[in-house]
Amino acid sequence: MTTTIFVCVSCRRGSGGNDESFDRPGPALVQAIESRLRDDGVAVTAVDCLAVCKRPCTVALCAADKWTYLIGDIDPDSHADEIVAAALSFAASDNGIVPWRERPPSFRKGVIARVPPANHKEMQ
Ligand code: FES
């Protein structure tokens, strides 16, 4: 089962305190992640918007029948290794829930939501 790291390539990160001074860190993050991935069942895919535009740059960890994590405030220069490590832990898990001890700092601080798989049923 493939794990996909979706990376928003539309996020604008302000750099000068006004609306006209910004960069788009997503494409650099896609490249940084791509260069770190091996043949380990994890892929990276660019996406236009994950609807968390105020937390650039935003990523989602997804796989069939697993919980999905949405994570923001990811920097391509300092967090690519951590996101790849988190994706490998996610891929190794049964249900997508990454144990707290395996979550790198950017994951712990940046997590916005986790969403259950479509077939999820709570145990009663
Ligand atoms: S533009 Fe990146 S989440 Fe909307």
Boltz pocket constraint, residues with backbone or C-beta under 6 A from the ligand:
constraints:
  - pocket:
      binder: B
      contacts: [[A, 8], [A, 9], [A, 10], [A, 11], [A, 12], [A, 48], [A, 49], [A, 50], [A, 51], [A, 52], [A, 53], [A, 54], [A, 58]]
      max_distance: 6.0
